[in-house]
């Protein structure tokens, strides 16, 4: 086989490579795209008066210890995000393929992604750990 005939296969191999190296950061980004972006937007921008933003959200920054529970149990009732009042309903997020709750590990990666993008910052404890997420979940009766 000549090099020219091999080239397409080499290229395909290169394209497939990143799949072998998926890391936690990528899982968080993927989970965000699957479970949150439809409402909160690809860049966390939200939807007008209906869905609050996650990008630069002061609510997010002020409630670092409740985010895992918000993912699991959702949120309803009046809140104020960056000076805008919302009174909507967010249901707890389930895995779309397994219809199970997101695991502590999935929630950890997802929240680490959100807290390191769009101008957001990790909480005072720094990057989340699975143990930290489990502690948060226990506090709201989840496991
Ligand atoms: C079906 C639409 C929908 C989906 C999907 C959704 N949310 Fe929400 N989210 C909302 C709405 C609506 C509110 C405001 C609830 C209220 O008014 O009390 C909200 C509020 C929030 C808040 C608190 C306010 C803020 O903007 O900081 C956070 C944090 C949050 N969502 C995170 C997430 C994460 C993480 C995911 C994905 C795992 C997600 N949401 C998926 C609709 C959604």
Backbone and ligand atoms as CSV (ligand in chain L), in Angstrom:
chain,resi,resn,atom,element,x,y,z
A,1,UNK,N,N,0.847,-1.204,0.000
A,1,UNK,CA,C,0.000,0.000,0.000
A,1,UNK,C,C,0.881,1.252,0.000
A,2,UNK,N,N,0.500,2.220,-0.788
A,2,UNK,CA,C,1.282,3.454,-0.839
A,2,UNK,C,C,0.910,4.346,0.345
A,3,UNK,N,N,1.733,5.322,0.569
A,3,UNK,CA,C,1.439,6.260,1.666
A,3,UNK,C,C,0.109,6.984,1.430
A,4,UNK,N,N,-0.136,7.304,0.122
A,4,UNK,CA,C,-1.359,8.042,-0.206
A,4,UNK,C,C,-2.607,7.248,0.186
A,5,UNK,N,N,-2.580,5.919,-0.016
A,5,UNK,CA,C,-3.770,5.138,0.355
A,5,UNK,C,C,-3.888,5.014,1.866
A,6,UNK,N,N,-2.745,5.071,2.535
A,6,UNK,CA,C,-2.786,4.929,3.991
A,6,UNK,C,C,-3.249,6.212,4.691
A,7,UNK,N,N,-2.979,7.341,4.035
A,7,UNK,CA,C,-3.220,8.621,4.711
A,7,UNK,C,C,-4.627,8.750,5.325
A,8,UNK,N,N,-5.678,8.392,4.568
A,8,UNK,CA,C,-7.009,8.549,5.182
A,8,UNK,C,C,-7.133,7.761,6.474
A,9,UNK,N,N,-6.516,6.581,6.517
A,9,UNK,CA,C,-6.629,5.776,7.739
A,9,UNK,C,C,-5.850,6.404,8.887
A,10,UNK,N,N,-4.682,6.964,8.534
A,10,UNK,CA,C,-3.897,7.646,9.563
A,10,UNK,C,C,-4.704,8.798,10.149
A,11,UNK,N,N,-5.350,9.553,9.259
A,11,UNK,CA,C,-6.130,10.702,9.710
A,11,UNK,C,C,-7.276,10.248,10.607
A,12,UNK,N,N,-7.944,9.181,10.175
A,12,UNK,CA,C,-9.055,8.667,10.990
A,12,UNK,C,C,-8.559,8.289,12.375
A,13,UNK,N,N,-7.392,7.648,12.405
A,13,UNK,CA,C,-6.821,7.244,13.681
A,13,UNK,C,C,-6.573,8.439,14.575
A,14,UNK,N,N,-6.050,9.505,13.985
A,14,UNK,CA,C,-5.776,10.720,14.764
A,14,UNK,C,C,-7.071,11.320,15.306
A,15,UNK,N,N,-8.115,11.304,14.458
A,15,UNK,CA,C,-9.396,11.875,14.886
A,15,UNK,C,C,-9.981,11.077,16.049
A,16,UNK,N,N,-9.731,9.763,16.031
A,16,UNK,CA,C,-10.303,8.908,17.071
A,16,UNK,C,C,-9.543,9.044,18.384
A,17,UNK,N,N,-8.294,9.511,18.321
A,17,UNK,CA,C,-7.456,9.550,19.514
A,17,UNK,C,C,-8.047,10.294,20.714
A,18,UNK,N,N,-8.573,11.513,20.513
A,18,UNK,CA,C,-9.045,12.242,21.695
A,18,UNK,C,C,-10.041,11.435,22.513
A,19,UNK,N,N,-10.799,10.558,21.856
A,19,UNK,CA,C,-11.755,9.722,22.573
A,19,UNK,C,C,-11.087,8.843,23.609
A,20,UNK,N,N,-9.823,8.473,23.354
A,20,UNK,CA,C,-9.118,7.607,24.296
A,20,UNK,C,C,-8.634,8.385,25.511
A,21,UNK,N,N,-8.625,9.693,25.391
A,21,UNK,CA,C,-8.047,10.501,26.456
A,21,UNK,C,C,-9.084,11.331,27.202
A,22,UNK,N,N,-10.358,10.948,27.085
A,22,UNK,CA,C,-11.374,11.742,27.776
A,22,UNK,C,C,-11.020,11.814,29.260
A,23,UNK,N,N,-10.998,13.012,29.763
A,23,UNK,CA,C,-10.688,13.190,31.176
A,23,UNK,C,C,-11.906,13.745,31.889
A,24,UNK,N,N,-11.726,14.020,33.166
A,24,UNK,CA,C,-12.871,14.465,33.963
A,24,UNK,C,C,-13.431,15.791,33.471
A,25,UNK,N,N,-12.526,16.660,33.031
A,25,UNK,CA,C,-12.983,17.952,32.529
A,25,UNK,C,C,-13.944,17.757,31.376
A,26,UNK,N,N,-13.583,16.820,30.499
A,26,UNK,CA,C,-14.462,16.568,29.363
A,26,UNK,C,C,-15.788,15.976,29.796
A,27,UNK,N,N,-15.773,15.124,30.808
A,27,UNK,CA,C,-17.046,14.566,31.250
A,27,UNK,C,C,-17.959,15.672,31.760
A,28,UNK,N,N,-17.389,16.609,32.505
A,28,UNK,CA,C,-18.197,17.709,33.016
A,28,UNK,C,C,-18.817,18.518,31.886
A,29,UNK,N,N,-18.033,18.789,30.871
A,29,UNK,CA,C,-18.526,19.571,29.733
A,29,UNK,C,C,-19.625,18.803,28.993
A,30,UNK,N,N,-19.384,17.502,28.822
A,30,UNK,CA,C,-20.373,16.678,28.122
A,30,UNK,C,C,-21.686,16.615,28.920
A,31,UNK,N,N,-21.575,16.415,30.214
A,31,UNK,CA,C,-22.773,16.342,31.047
A,31,UNK,C,C,-23.523,17.669,31.018
A,32,UNK,N,N,-22.767,18.764,31.034
A,32,UNK,CA,C,-23.428,20.071,30.961
A,32,UNK,C,C,-24.236,20.176,29.672
A,33,UNK,N,N,-23.604,19.769,28.557
A,33,UNK,CA,C,-24.291,19.832,27.269
A,33,UNK,C,C,-25.530,18.951,27.238
A,34,UNK,N,N,-25.443,17.805,27.904
A,34,UNK,CA,C,-26.564,16.863,27.877
A,34,UNK,C,C,-27.697,17.266,28.807
A,35,UNK,N,N,-27.363,17.843,29.960
A,35,UNK,CA,C,-28.373,17.973,31.002
A,35,UNK,C,C,-28.755,19.400,31.378
A,36,UNK,N,N,-27.965,20.361,30.992
A,36,UNK,CA,C,-28.216,21.728,31.462
A,36,UNK,C,C,-28.325,22.737,30.328
A,37,UNK,N,N,-27.583,22.518,29.238
A,37,UNK,CA,C,-27.449,23.557,28.210
A,37,UNK,C,C,-28.775,23.890,27.531
A,38,UNK,N,N,-29.686,22.916,27.457
A,38,UNK,CA,C,-30.957,23.183,26.771
A,38,UNK,C,C,-31.699,24.333,27.449
A,39,UNK,N,N,-31.569,24.442,28.746
A,39,UNK,CA,C,-32.227,25.550,29.455
A,39,UNK,C,C,-31.250,26.696,29.751
A,40,UNK,N,N,-30.100,26.359,30.324
A,40,UNK,CA,C,-29.193,27.416,30.785
A,40,UNK,C,C,-28.279,27.957,29.691
A,41,UNK,N,N,-28.300,27.332,28.500
A,41,UNK,CA,C,-27.531,27.854,27.376
A,41,UNK,C,C,-26.130,27.276,27.282
A,42,UNK,N,N,-25.603,27.186,26.060
A,42,UNK,CA,C,-24.267,26.627,25.829
A,42,UNK,C,C,-23.206,27.365,26.637
A,43,UNK,N,N,-23.395,28.678,26.795
A,43,UNK,CA,C,-22.416,29.486,27.528
A,43,UNK,C,C,-22.945,29.896,28.902
A,44,UNK,N,N,-23.977,29.184,29.389
A,44,UNK,CA,C,-24.532,29.498,30.700
A,44,UNK,C,C,-25.282,30.810,30.745
A,45,UNK,N,N,-25.759,31.260,29.580
A,45,UNK,CA,C,-26.358,32.600,29.508
A,45,UNK,C,C,-27.811,32.651,29.978
A,46,UNK,N,N,-28.482,31.485,30.123
A,46,UNK,CA,C,-29.874,31.485,30.544
A,46,UNK,C,C,-30.814,31.892,29.420
A,47,UNK,N,N,-32.114,31.969,29.752
A,47,UNK,CA,C,-33.118,32.389,28.758
A,47,UNK,C,C,-33.985,33.492,29.361
A,48,UNK,N,N,-33.613,34.711,29.090
A,48,UNK,CA,C,-34.424,35.862,29.500
A,48,UNK,C,C,-34.937,35.761,30.928
A,49,UNK,N,N,-36.252,35.982,31.113
A,49,UNK,CA,C,-36.866,35.945,32.437
A,49,UNK,C,C,-37.238,34.524,32.845
A,50,UNK,N,N,-37.034,33.553,31.960
A,50,UNK,CA,C,-37.507,32.190,32.217
A,50,UNK,C,C,-36.476,31.329,32.938
A,51,UNK,N,N,-35.229,31.403,32.488
A,51,UNK,CA,C,-34.172,30.582,33.079
A,51,UNK,C,C,-32.993,31.477,33.446
A,52,UNK,N,N,-32.602,31.461,34.721
A,52,UNK,CA,C,-31.487,32.329,35.139
A,52,UNK,C,C,-30.162,31.863,34.546
A,53,UNK,N,N,-29.214,32.768,34.401
A,53,UNK,CA,C,-27.892,32.394,33.877
A,53,UNK,C,C,-27.082,31.638,34.922
A,54,UNK,N,N,-26.137,30.834,34.449
A,54,UNK,CA,C,-25.132,30.249,35.336
A,54,UNK,C,C,-23.821,31.011,35.187
A,55,UNK,N,N,-23.625,31.642,34.033
A,55,UNK,CA,C,-22.419,32.423,33.773
A,55,UNK,C,C,-22.407,33.647,34.673
A,56,UNK,N,N,-21.365,33.756,35.496
A,56,UNK,CA,C,-21.241,34.904,36.380
A,56,UNK,C,C,-22.398,35.053,37.349
A,57,UNK,N,N,-23.089,33.949,37.663
A,57,UNK,CA,C,-24.256,34.016,38.549
A,57,UNK,C,C,-23.835,34.260,39.994
A,58,UNK,N,N,-24.363,35.315,40.608
A,58,UNK,CA,C,-24.045,35.553,42.014
A,58,UNK,C,C,-24.739,34.525,42.904
A,59,UNK,N,N,-25.857,33.998,42.435
A,59,UNK,CA,C,-26.555,32.940,43.193
A,59,UNK,C,C,-25.657,31.708,43.312
A,60,UNK,N,N,-25.092,31.322,42.179
A,60,UNK,CA,C,-24.173,30.176,42.137
A,60,UNK,C,C,-22.999,30.397,43.095
A,61,UNK,N,N,-22.443,31.602,43.045
A,61,UNK,CA,C,-21.273,31.901,43.872
A,61,UNK,C,C,-21.626,31.889,45.357
A,62,UNK,N,N,-22.866,32.270,45.690
A,62,UNK,CA,C,-23.249,32.388,47.106
A,62,UNK,C,C,-23.751,31.080,47.698
A,63,UNK,N,N,-24.082,30.107,46.854
A,63,UNK,CA,C,-24.620,28.839,47.372
A,63,UNK,C,C,-23.795,27.636,46.928
A,64,UNK,N,N,-22.467,27.706,47.110
A,64,UNK,CA,C,-21.638,26.608,46.598
A,64,UNK,C,C,-22.000,25.266,47.237
A,65,UNK,N,N,-22.475,25.298,48.487
A,65,UNK,CA,C,-22.770,24.053,49.189
A,65,UNK,C,C,-24.112,23.447,48.834
A,66,UNK,N,N,-24.895,24.126,47.978
A,66,UNK,CA,C,-26.230,23.601,47.657
A,66,UNK,C,C,-26.369,23.159,46.214
A,67,UNK,N,N,-25.306,23.328,45.446
A,67,UNK,CA,C,-25.448,23.083,44.003
A,67,UNK,C,C,-25.706,21.617,43.684
A,68,UNK,N,N,-25.067,20.709,44.421
A,68,UNK,CA,C,-25.287,19.282,44.161
A,68,UNK,C,C,-26.751,18.932,44.405
A,69,UNK,N,N,-27.334,19.540,45.454
A,69,UNK,CA,C,-28.742,19.272,45.761
A,69,UNK,C,C,-29.658,19.895,44.722
A,70,UNK,N,N,-29.277,21.037,44.171
A,70,UNK,CA,C,-30.089,21.657,43.118
A,70,UNK,C,C,-30.104,20.751,41.886
A,71,UNK,N,N,-28.954,20.173,41.560
A,71,UNK,CA,C,-28.906,19.259,40.411
A,71,UNK,C,C,-29.837,18.069,40.656
A,72,UNK,N,N,-29.795,17.502,41.859
A,72,UNK,CA,C,-30.603,16.316,42.170
A,72,UNK,C,C,-32.088,16.631,42.333
A,73,UNK,N,N,-32.375,17.702,43.078
A,73,UNK,CA,C,-33.763,17.931,43.500
A,73,UNK,C,C,-34.430,19.076,42.767
A,74,UNK,N,N,-33.652,19.826,41.987
A,74,UNK,CA,C,-34.217,20.975,41.299
A,74,UNK,C,C,-34.373,22.155,42.232
A,75,UNK,N,N,-35.118,23.142,41.787
A,75,UNK,CA,C,-35.265,24.389,42.551
A,75,UNK,C,C,-36.573,25.021,42.132
A,76,UNK,N,N,-37.343,25.515,43.112
A,76,UNK,CA,C,-38.543,26.243,42.725
A,76,UNK,C,C,-38.768,27.392,43.686
A,77,UNK,N,N,-39.558,28.361,43.233
A,77,UNK,CA,C,-39.848,29.501,44.076
A,77,UNK,C,C,-38.975,30.675,43.707
A,78,UNK,N,N,-39.258,31.802,44.390
A,78,UNK,CA,C,-38.592,33.048,44.025
A,78,UNK,C,C,-37.104,33.056,44.374
A,79,UNK,N,N,-36.290,33.425,43.421
A,79,UNK,CA,C,-34.862,33.654,43.657
A,79,UNK,C,C,-34.456,34.903,42.881
A,80,UNK,N,N,-33.333,35.489,43.270
A,80,UNK,CA,C,-32.802,36.642,42.552
A,80,UNK,C,C,-31.408,36.287,42.070
A,81,UNK,N,N,-31.182,36.416,40.770
A,81,UNK,CA,C,-29.866,36.110,40.194
A,81,UNK,C,C,-29.369,37.346,39.460
A,82,UNK,N,N,-28.249,37.861,39.910
A,82,UNK,CA,C,-27.660,39.075,39.322
A,82,UNK,C,C,-28.687,40.207,39.214
A,83,UNK,N,N,-29.465,40.359,40.276
A,83,UNK,CA,C,-30.407,41.473,40.334
A,83,UNK,C,C,-31.725,41.233,39.608
A,84,UNK,N,N,-31.886,40.082,38.974
A,84,UNK,CA,C,-33.131,39.778,38.260
A,84,UNK,C,C,-33.922,38.736,39.052
A,85,UNK,N,N,-35.218,38.976,39.247
A,85,UNK,CA,C,-36.056,38.055,40.003
A,85,UNK,C,C,-36.612,36.956,39.098
A,86,UNK,N,N,-36.533,35.720,39.585
A,86,UNK,CA,C,-37.114,34.567,38.880
A,86,UNK,C,C,-38.048,33.857,39.847
A,87,UNK,N,N,-39.116,33.300,39.327
A,87,UNK,CA,C,-39.989,32.481,40.156
A,87,UNK,C,C,-40.490,31.340,39.282
A,88,UNK,N,N,-39.593,30.418,39.021
A,88,UNK,CA,C,-39.858,29.354,38.058
A,88,UNK,C,C,-39.674,28.003,38.730
A,89,UNK,N,N,-39.688,26.974,37.938
A,89,UNK,CA,C,-39.498,25.616,38.447
A,89,UNK,C,C,-38.404,24.924,37.651
A,90,UNK,N,N,-37.417,24.417,38.350
A,90,UNK,CA,C,-36.426,23.534,37.730
A,90,UNK,C,C,-36.581,22.167,38.373
A,91,UNK,N,N,-36.787,21.142,37.557
A,91,UNK,CA,C,-36.898,19.783,38.089
A,91,UNK,C,C,-35.505,19.219,38.341
A,92,UNK,N,N,-35.421,18.241,39.233
A,92,UNK,CA,C,-34.148,17.548,39.447
A,92,UNK,C,C,-33.716,16.889,38.145
A,93,UNK,N,N,-32.403,16.834,37.930
A,93,UNK,CA,C,-31.893,16.370,36.647
A,93,UNK,C,C,-31.572,14.874,36.716
A,94,UNK,N,N,-32.105,14.153,35.757
A,94,UNK,CA,C,-31.835,12.717,35.661
A,94,UNK,C,C,-31.035,12.435,34.413
A,95,UNK,N,N,-30.290,11.344,34.454
A,95,UNK,CA,C,-29.540,10.960,33.266
A,95,UNK,C,C,-30.519,10.593,32.155
A,96,UNK,N,N,-30.325,11.190,30.990
A,96,UNK,CA,C,-31.299,10.992,29.915
A,96,UNK,C,C,-31.240,9.583,29.333
A,97,UNK,N,N,-30.090,8.931,29.442
A,97,UNK,CA,C,-30.005,7.599,28.841
A,97,UNK,C,C,-30.393,6.510,29.834
A,98,UNK,N,N,-29.959,6.653,31.093
A,98,UNK,CA,C,-30.265,5.593,32.058
A,98,UNK,C,C,-31.503,5.916,32.898
A,99,UNK,N,N,-31.957,7.169,32.829
A,99,UNK,CA,C,-33.068,7.649,33.657
A,99,UNK,C,C,-32.785,7.490,35.135
A,100,UNK,N,N,-31.500,7.435,35.461
A,100,UNK,CA,C,-31.125,7.406,36.870
A,100,UNK,C,C,-30.650,8.787,37.266
A,101,UNK,N,N,-30.587,8.984,38.571
A,101,UNK,CA,C,-30.011,10.235,39.064
A,101,UNK,C,C,-28.545,10.296,38.661
A,102,UNK,N,N,-28.033,11.489,38.472
A,102,UNK,CA,C,-26.599,11.628,38.211
A,102,UNK,C,C,-25.850,11.176,39.466
A,103,UNK,N,N,-24.749,10.464,39.272
A,103,UNK,CA,C,-23.972,9.948,40.403
A,103,UNK,C,C,-23.177,11.077,41.047
A,104,UNK,N,N,-22.715,10.875,42.296
A,104,UNK,CA,C,-21.857,11.889,42.919
A,104,UNK,C,C,-20.647,12.238,42.049
A,105,UNK,N,N,-20.055,11.236,41.383
A,105,UNK,CA,C,-18.889,11.513,40.529
A,105,UNK,C,C,-19.298,12.389,39.341
A,106,UNK,N,N,-20.435,12.085,38.720
A,106,UNK,CA,C,-20.901,12.891,37.591
A,106,UNK,C,C,-21.191,14.319,38.029
A,107,UNK,N,N,-21.857,14.462,39.175
A,107,UNK,CA,C,-22.196,15.806,39.675
A,107,UNK,C,C,-20.918,16.586,39.987
A,108,UNK,N,N,-19.924,15.883,40.546
A,108,UNK,CA,C,-18.646,16.534,40.860
A,108,UNK,C,C,-18.010,17.104,39.598
A,109,UNK,N,N,-17.918,16.301,38.553
A,109,UNK,CA,C,-17.294,16.763,37.307
A,109,UNK,C,C,-18.103,17.871,36.653
A,110,UNK,N,N,-19.411,17.726,36.688
A,110,UNK,CA,C,-20.300,18.736,36.101
A,110,UNK,C,C,-20.123,20.087,36.796
A,111,UNK,N,N,-20.138,20.078,38.136
A,111,UNK,CA,C,-20.035,21.348,38.866
A,111,UNK,C,C,-18.630,21.933,38.759
A,112,UNK,N,N,-17.610,21.075,38.719
A,112,UNK,CA,C,-16.261,21.609,38.510
A,112,UNK,C,C,-16.165,22.306,37.162
A,113,UNK,N,N,-16.834,21.760,36.170
A,113,UNK,CA,C,-16.844,22.407,34.853
A,113,UNK,C,C,-17.526,23.783,34.939
A,114,UNK,N,N,-18.706,23.816,35.529
A,114,UNK,CA,C,-19.455,25.077,35.607
A,114,UNK,C,C,-18.676,26.127,36.395
A,115,UNK,N,N,-18.028,25.678,37.489
A,115,UNK,CA,C,-17.344,26.638,38.364
A,115,UNK,C,C,-15.989,27.095,37.825
A,116,UNK,N,N,-15.572,26.573,36.679
A,116,UNK,CA,C,-14.311,27.039,36.098
A,116,UNK,C,C,-14.535,27.612,34.699
A,117,UNK,N,N,-15.795,27.955,34.383
A,117,UNK,CA,C,-16.082,28.544,33.077
A,117,UNK,C,C,-16.929,29.808,33.223
A,118,UNK,N,N,-16.952,30.581,32.159
A,118,UNK,CA,C,-17.842,31.742,32.007
A,118,UNK,C,C,-17.709,32.749,33.163
A,119,UNK,N,N,-16.497,32.912,33.663
A,119,UNK,CA,C,-16.308,33.893,34.725
A,119,UNK,C,C,-16.657,33.387,36.114
A,120,UNK,N,N,-17.010,32.107,36.240
A,120,UNK,CA,C,-17.309,31.557,37.569
A,120,UNK,C,C,-16.025,31.108,38.259
A,121,UNK,N,N,-16.126,30.921,39.577
A,121,UNK,CA,C,-14.963,30.500,40.353
A,121,UNK,C,C,-15.360,29.381,41.306
A,122,UNK,N,N,-14.419,28.476,41.601
A,122,UNK,CA,C,-14.705,27.434,42.590
A,122,UNK,C,C,-15.037,28.064,43.938
A,123,UNK,N,N,-15.802,27.346,44.761
A,123,UNK,CA,C,-16.133,27.813,46.106
A,123,UNK,C,C,-14.890,27.884,46.965
A,124,UNK,N,N,-15.060,28.311,48.225
A,124,UNK,CA,C,-13.910,28.492,49.123
A,124,UNK,C,C,-13.105,27.220,49.303
A,125,UNK,N,N,-13.723,26.059,49.166
A,125,UNK,CA,C,-13.017,24.789,49.376
A,125,UNK,C,C,-12.204,24.384,48.145
A,126,UNK,N,N,-12.276,25.165,47.071
A,126,UNK,CA,C,-11.520,24.810,45.866
A,126,UNK,C,C,-12.261,23.803,45.011
A,127,UNK,N,N,-11.512,23.090,44.166
A,127,UNK,CA,C,-12.142,22.130,43.258
A,127,UNK,C,C,-12.913,21.083,44.057
A,128,UNK,N,N,-14.045,20.688,43.531
A,128,UNK,CA,C,-14.878,19.711,44.219
A,128,UNK,C,C,-14.276,18.314,44.174
A,129,UNK,N,N,-14.555,17.563,45.240
A,129,UNK,CA,C,-14.176,16.161,45.283
A,129,UNK,C,C,-15.456,15.336,45.378
A,130,UNK,N,N,-15.360,14.064,45.043
A,130,UNK,CA,C,-16.542,13.199,45.142
A,130,UNK,C,C,-17.014,13.138,46.597
A,131,UNK,N,N,-16.053,13.064,47.535
A,131,UNK,CA,C,-16.421,13.008,48.958
A,131,UNK,C,C,-17.179,14.268,49.361
A,132,UNK,N,N,-16.717,15.416,48.859
A,132,UNK,CA,C,-17.402,16.674,49.166
A,132,UNK,C,C,-18.818,16.683,48.624
A,133,UNK,N,N,-18.986,16.185,47.414
A,133,UNK,CA,C,-20.322,16.128,46.811
A,133,UNK,C,C,-21.223,15.201,47.614
A,134,UNK,N,N,-20.670,14.083,48.062
A,134,UNK,CA,C,-21.476,13.141,48.852
A,134,UNK,C,C,-21.951,13.783,50.153
A,135,UNK,N,N,-21.070,14.550,50.781
A,135,UNK,CA,C,-21.456,15.244,52.012
A,135,UNK,C,C,-22.606,16.217,51.748
A,136,UNK,N,N,-22.494,16.967,50.644
A,136,UNK,CA,C,-23.569,17.897,50.274
A,136,UNK,C,C,-24.882,17.162,50.049
A,137,UNK,N,N,-24.797,16.044,49.350
A,137,UNK,CA,C,-26.011,15.295,49.029
A,137,UNK,C,C,-26.662,14.732,50.288
A,138,UNK,N,N,-25.848,14.234,51.225
A,138,UNK,CA,C,-26.408,13.707,52.472
A,138,UNK,C,C,-27.192,14.791,53.199
A,139,UNK,N,N,-26.671,16.017,53.125
A,139,UNK,CA,C,-27.293,17.117,53.862
A,139,UNK,C,C,-28.710,17.405,53.360
A,140,UNK,N,N,-29.030,17.014,52.147
A,140,UNK,CA,C,-30.404,17.237,51.664
A,140,UNK,C,C,-31.119,15.904,51.446
A,141,UNK,N,N,-30.659,14.880,52.155
A,141,UNK,CA,C,-31.368,13.607,52.154
A,141,UNK,C,C,-31.133,12.755,50.923
A,142,UNK,N,N,-30.112,13.097,50.143
A,142,UNK,CA,C,-29.785,12.289,48.962
A,142,UNK,C,C,-28.557,11.453,49.270
A,143,UNK,N,N,-28.292,10.511,48.415
A,143,UNK,CA,C,-27.055,9.753,48.567
A,143,UNK,C,C,-26.503,9.383,47.210
L,1,LIG,C1,C,-35.815,22.380,32.044
L,1,LIG,C2,C,-34.964,23.550,32.234
L,1,LIG,C3,C,-33.744,23.414,33.134
L,1,LIG,C4,C,-32.748,22.480,33.094
L,1,LIG,C5,C,-32.606,21.297,32.151
L,1,LIG,C6,C,-31.807,22.850,34.144
L,1,LIG,N1,N,-32.238,23.978,34.799
L,1,LIG,FE1,FE,-31.265,24.925,36.331
L,1,LIG,N2,N,-32.819,26.228,36.515
L,1,LIG,C7,C,-33.920,26.263,35.684
L,1,LIG,C8,C,-34.847,27.273,36.171
L,1,LIG,C9,C,-36.184,27.637,35.528
L,1,LIG,C10,C,-34.264,27.824,37.335
L,1,LIG,C11,C,-34.890,28.887,38.255
L,1,LIG,C12,C,-35.718,28.205,39.349
L,1,LIG,C13,C,-36.465,29.211,40.249
L,1,LIG,O1,O,-36.948,30.232,39.730
L,1,LIG,O2,O,-36.552,28.968,41.463
L,1,LIG,C14,C,-32.964,27.164,37.484
L,1,LIG,C15,C,-32.034,27.480,38.488
L,1,LIG,C16,C,-30.767,26.964,38.576
L,1,LIG,C17,C,-29.733,27.391,39.507
L,1,LIG,C18,C,-29.806,28.516,40.536
L,1,LIG,C19,C,-29.869,29.885,39.870
L,1,LIG,C20,C,-28.655,30.285,39.067
L,1,LIG,O3,O,-28.834,30.572,37.866
L,1,LIG,O4,O,-27.516,30.302,39.596
L,1,LIG,C21,C,-28.653,26.594,39.286
L,1,LIG,C22,C,-27.310,26.651,40.022
L,1,LIG,C23,C,-29.002,25.662,38.243
L,1,LIG,N3,N,-30.292,25.911,37.835
L,1,LIG,C24,C,-28.153,24.686,37.754
L,1,LIG,C25,C,-28.516,23.748,36.786
L,1,LIG,C26,C,-27.648,22.681,36.357
L,1,LIG,C27,C,-26.240,22.440,36.847
L,1,LIG,C28,C,-28.348,21.952,35.427
L,1,LIG,C29,C,-27.924,20.696,34.705
L,1,LIG,C30,C,-27.541,19.579,35.575
L,1,LIG,C31,C,-29.655,22.588,35.288
L,1,LIG,N4,N,-29.707,23.662,36.130
L,1,LIG,C32,C,-30.647,22.147,34.425
L,1,LIG,C33,C,-34.150,25.480,34.578
L,1,LIG,C34,C,-33.413,24.366,34.205
